[in-house]
Amino acid sequence: MLAGISTEYYLRLERGRDTRPSEQVVDALAGALQLDDESRRYLHALAHPADNRRRPQRKPEKASPGLARLIDTWATPAYIQDRLHNILAANAMATALSPTCVPGSNSMRALFLDEAMREFYIDWEAIAVKAIAGLRAGTGPDIDDSDLSALVGDLSVRSEDFRRLWARQEVHTKGSGIARLRHPEVGELELGFEKLAIQGTDGQLLVIYHAEPGSITEERLTLLGTLTIRPLDSETVSTSHKSESLRQRTE
């Protein structure tokens, strides 16, 4: 009734009997469902998919060597991921922040299959919701994407939480925000993050974490960098004592 279409026609759409609804109908449904602009665009893409010509097989994703070398020089955590959240490159700070953040790993699999991540992310459920919404937005409505199908199929079989959240059909690109983490060495961190699209790639993102200047998180992030670059000697032991002192002072 809200969309101004008949029940019979709506059922035909839901059951796939009408695969080419007009843009006016899609807009009416988006309005009735109170979708935001990003979800509205996604609905239009679902309703009007690209033609069915055979797509060329995707080549394995690689990070730009120059960009990978650049983030290696940064003192803040940064990594590059593809549209399926495979880690293509990561600097030492990113790996120190999360051991799962290494080239060759998949952050979606780590998030849902590694129990340690539920302790690492203080707001695990909220992070999981955003991750799935971002996966949908990043891959688009391409139902013929075999790599996406394999990832979703694997996680659906192995994770009840993934099945539950994937069924919500949420679509959202979160370009920036706050992540609250519980690091085993330096304690709780409240980090801002930025996700920047890398031009000329098939959906690759540069993800950067940063701390508010002068905050306790900035101190702890600096300490984490110190622990990362120094060998295990008396100086490192001294730093570890400082880490414990810092944690006790802020708790």
HELIX and SHEET records of a PDB file:
HELIX    1   1 THR A    7  GLU A   14  1                                   8    
HELIX    2   2 GLU A   23  ALA A   32  1                                  10    
HELIX    3   3 ASP A   37  ALA A   47  1                                  11    
HELIX    4   4 PRO A   65  ASP A   72  1                                   8    
HELIX    5   5 ALA A   92  LEU A   97  1                                   6    
HELIX    6   6 SER A  107  LEU A  113  1                                   7    
HELIX    7   7 ALA A  116  PHE A  120  1                                   5    
HELIX    8   8 TRP A  124  THR A  139  1                                  16    
HELIX    9   9 SER A  146  ARG A  158  1                                  13    
HELIX   10  10 GLU A  160  TRP A  166  1                                   7    
HELIX   11  11 ILE A  216  ILE A  229  1                                  14    
HELIX   12  12 SER A  234  THR A  250  1                                  17    
SHEET    1   A 5 ILE A  87  ALA A  90  0                                        
SHEET    2   A 5 ALA A  78  GLN A  81 -1                                        
SHEET    3   A 5 LEU A 205  HIS A 210 -1                                        
SHEET    4   A 5 GLY A 187  ALA A 197 -1                                        
SHEET    5   A 5 SER A 176  HIS A 183 -1                                        
END                                                                             
